[in-house]
Amino acid sequence: MQYGSKQVNRLPPYLFSVFHQKKKKLQDQGIDVIDLGIGAPDLPTPSFIIDRLAEEARKPENHKYSPYGGCSEYKQAVADFYKKHYSVTLDAETEVHALIGSKEGIAHFLSAILDPGDGVLVPDPGYPVYQSAIHLAYGKVLPLPLHAKKGYVPQFEKVKEADWEQAKLMLLNYPSNPTGGTVERETFAEAVALAKKHKLCMAHDAAYDLVTFEDYKAPSLLQVPGAKEVAVEFGSLSKSFNMTGWRIGYVVGNKELIRALSIVKSNMDTSQFLAIQKAGAAALYSDFSTIKANNAIYQERMKEMITALKKMGIEADQPRGTFFIWAKVPQGETSQTFAEKVLEEAGVIVTPGTAFGKRGEGYIRISLSVPTERLQEAVHRLKKMNGGGSP
Ligand SMILES: *Cc1c(COP(=O)(O)O)cnc(C)c1O
């Protein structure tokens, strides 16, 4: 007997829980599996943030319910970060809302703004959570193809007229999971213009906003003049400050969209623990030197992995953001067959590109968020795999 609703039972299982089961099965057989499938940082949360949490956790006033939208100190920290980092002005009271991680925020946002059958343009390939959350909100996924040859910018010209009509929302995500694609501000300007033309609202998932390399600085969607009339941007401390388990993020931008989300959220949760919000504020007010150090580690790992892939005859570009390598599988392989081969021959888990949508076929995603020694071991095993199909 299945007790879940039809909508829940129709949902494909969450990708990473499937991998977790697979990994466990192999480990039970005594195989030393290296998991390059998971997208959470391996590095620890910077100690100044932990110190602040400890300090705030001792204060009785932080043990009460938080205001629904988050405490003023945290919301002001987000607004000040936007001012300092992007020169974007936000009203901390109406244009900033705390989230229990951006995943929660995105899912509740979708249920706050979609009516049954409303379409959402979703990047393909893209983060699988979007599709599931749209499904649970009774919306319809409309693919927004990304352009593999042009650094994974959206191919707006490929969206059908009927899809523009049916769409209520356009979702974007840069730096992009899984492709590592990045954009300049002009791409966002084009997206905002199209959203206005077709009367859509927009949401940008900026989970990797600060995980960038060399002199690339990821733009904010809200830097586009007039973007705030139609758009919100989701941010997270998870990836930039290695705080995935802390569950702290935010949404900023259009106050009507934020108001709709806050109605859903205030009936579901009562925001995050105040001590975590205050530690999050300390993170946002910091000089970002810890982020710089993290990014240098990812970049070093990236170089080693790309060298190993080259030896196997696999081409992959070094991305300007995220800790993922999006690599083309060798001739004659599919995403699935190649991912299986890597697992069987090297004991390394990589994610088949098809897990991120139809247009992920022909690619795998390699996550660099494992300790460097483990990554070097994976590199060593991959180099020994001998060509994976190349002559
Ligand atoms: C990790 C990730 C998130 C979720 O971040 P949380 O704030 O931890 O919920 C959202 N979007 C993308 C694209 C991610 O990779």
PDBQT file of the ligand as one rigid body, heavy atoms in Angstrom, charges set to zero:
ROOT
HETATM    1  C1  LIG A 401      23.617  23.319  -3.420  1.00  0.00    +0.000 C 
HETATM    2  C2  LIG A 401      22.666  24.029  -4.288  1.00  0.00    +0.000 A 
HETATM    3  C3  LIG A 401      21.555  24.672  -3.746  1.00  0.00    +0.000 A 
HETATM    4  C4  LIG A 401      21.090  24.447  -2.321  1.00  0.00    +0.000 C 
HETATM    5  O1  LIG A 401      21.716  25.179  -1.402  1.00  0.00    +0.000 OA
HETATM    6  P1  LIG A 401      21.171  25.235   0.094  1.00  0.00    +0.000 P 
HETATM    7  O2  LIG A 401      21.203  26.681   0.408  1.00  0.00    +0.000 OA
HETATM    8  O3  LIG A 401      22.120  24.424   0.889  1.00  0.00    +0.000 OA
HETATM    9  O4  LIG A 401      19.783  24.690   0.149  1.00  0.00    +0.000 OA
HETATM   10  C5  LIG A 401      20.739  25.415  -4.571  1.00  0.00    +0.000 A 
HETATM   11  N1  LIG A 401      21.000  25.491  -5.884  1.00  0.00    +0.000 NA
HETATM   12  C6  LIG A 401      22.044  24.862  -6.452  1.00  0.00    +0.000 A 
HETATM   13  C7  LIG A 401      22.239  24.981  -7.907  1.00  0.00    +0.000 C 
HETATM   14  C8  LIG A 401      22.897  24.097  -5.677  1.00  0.00    +0.000 A 
HETATM   15  O5  LIG A 401      23.895  23.434  -6.249  1.00  0.00    +0.000 OA
ENDROOT
TORSDOF 0
